[in-house]
Amino acid sequence: MSEAGGIQGRCHCGRIGFSFDTPLAPQDLPLRRCSCSFCRRHGARTCSDPAGSVRFEISEPAALRRYRFGLRSADFLLCAECGTYLAALIEHDGKAYATLNANCFEQAETLTQDAPIVVYESETLEQRTARRVAKWTPVSGPI
């Protein structure tokens, strides 16, 4: 954790980072592994906390790439320089929500909790949006 109480994360080259404020200790965060081909191919373990907040820090705006696939309902945030998948982001009713790739946390190697596989393929767009708004972490500040 950082001095401010947040969990710090960043891409491999450091051009994109985030500060994740949550009352949960990193080892208590519920991790999950999405079954989609994008998340599998990136080896992502994601987490979110609707009681927390996340602020993205982008030192070089040109390094941020957004990618959409499937239902095209979320932006997957990638570093254009090093290729790291950092987070998925949605905007709904003027607010932004994110789920974070815990493998980007500074202390990722200490996260030994189970990350069960989850399957979202049967969700409609409306169900997917409602789940994300309810369970993902609110974004503070611009992105």
ChimeraX attribute file (.defattr): number of C-alpha atoms within 10 A of each C-alpha:
attribute: neighborCount
match mode: 1-to-1
recipient: residues
	/A:1	15
	/A:2	11
	/A:3	6
	/A:4	9
	/A:5	13
	/A:6	21
	/A:7	21
	/A:8	20
	/A:9	24
	/A:10	24
	/A:11	21
	/A:12	16
	/A:13	12
	/A:14	16
	/A:15	19
	/A:16	24
	/A:17	21
	/A:18	21
	/A:19	21
	/A:20	26
	/A:21	20
	/A:22	19
	/A:23	14
	/A:24	14
	/A:25	11
	/A:26	21
	/A:27	13
	/A:28	11
	/A:29	18
	/A:30	16
	/A:31	23
	/A:32	19
	/A:33	19
	/A:34	20
	/A:35	16
	/A:36	14
	/A:37	9
	/A:38	13
	/A:39	16
	/A:40	13
	/A:41	9
	/A:42	13
	/A:43	14
	/A:44	23
	/A:45	24
	/A:46	22
	/A:47	22
	/A:48	26
	/A:49	23
	/A:50	17
	/A:51	13
	/A:52	17
	/A:53	21
	/A:54	25
	/A:55	19
	/A:56	20
	/A:57	18
	/A:58	18
	/A:59	12
	/A:60	11
	/A:61	13
	/A:62	11
	/A:63	15
	/A:64	17
	/A:65	15
	/A:66	15
	/A:67	12
	/A:68	12
	/A:69	10
	/A:70	8
	/A:71	10
	/A:72	10
	/A:73	16
	/A:74	21
	/A:75	17
	/A:76	22
	/A:77	21
	/A:78	20
	/A:79	25
	/A:80	16
	/A:81	16
	/A:82	13
	/A:83	16
	/A:84	20
	/A:85	26
	/A:86	28
	/A:87	23
	/A:88	21
	/A:89	22
	/A:90	19
	/A:91	17
	/A:92	11
	/A:93	6
	/A:94	5
	/A:95	11
	/A:96	19
	/A:97	24
	/A:98	29
	/A:99	24
	/A:100	27
	/A:101	26
	/A:102	25
	/A:103	22
	/A:104	23
	/A:105	23
	/A:106	15
	/A:107	15
	/A:108	15
	/A:109	10
	/A:110	10
	/A:111	17
	/A:112	11
	/A:113	13
	/A:114	11
	/A:115	17
	/A:116	13
	/A:117	13
	/A:118	11
	/A:119	11
	/A:120	11
	/A:121	12
	/A:122	8
	/A:123	11
	/A:124	11
	/A:125	12
	/A:126	10
	/A:127	11
	/A:128	17
	/A:129	17
	/A:130	13
	/A:131	12
	/A:132	21
	/A:133	19
	/A:134	13
	/A:135	17
	/A:136	24
	/A:137	25
	/A:138	25
	/A:139	22
	/A:140	16
	/A:141	11
	/A:142	9
	/A:143	12
